[in-house]
Amino acid sequence: MRISAIEAGTAAPAEALGVVKTLMYRPELFGEPFSESLHVVMRGPSDWSPGERELFAGFTSLLNQCPF
């Protein structure tokens, strides 16, 4: 995904752009470290499958009225 498309709002729904811009805002904090932690949580060793974890994340977003 190109940064110019993200900034122009043509690459994703407007609601998702805030998340992408946050990741790009301070990459030393929100970029790589956050992505690595998220990968461990969503794909690391667990009693739950990756699909179950995605479902839990989606349901939590729904409860928090998150649009994506």
Buried (B, 14 or more C-beta within 10 A) or exposed (E): EEEEEBEEEEBBEEEEBEEBEEBEEEEEEBBEEBEEEEEEEBEEEEEEEEEEBEEEBEEEEEEEEEEE
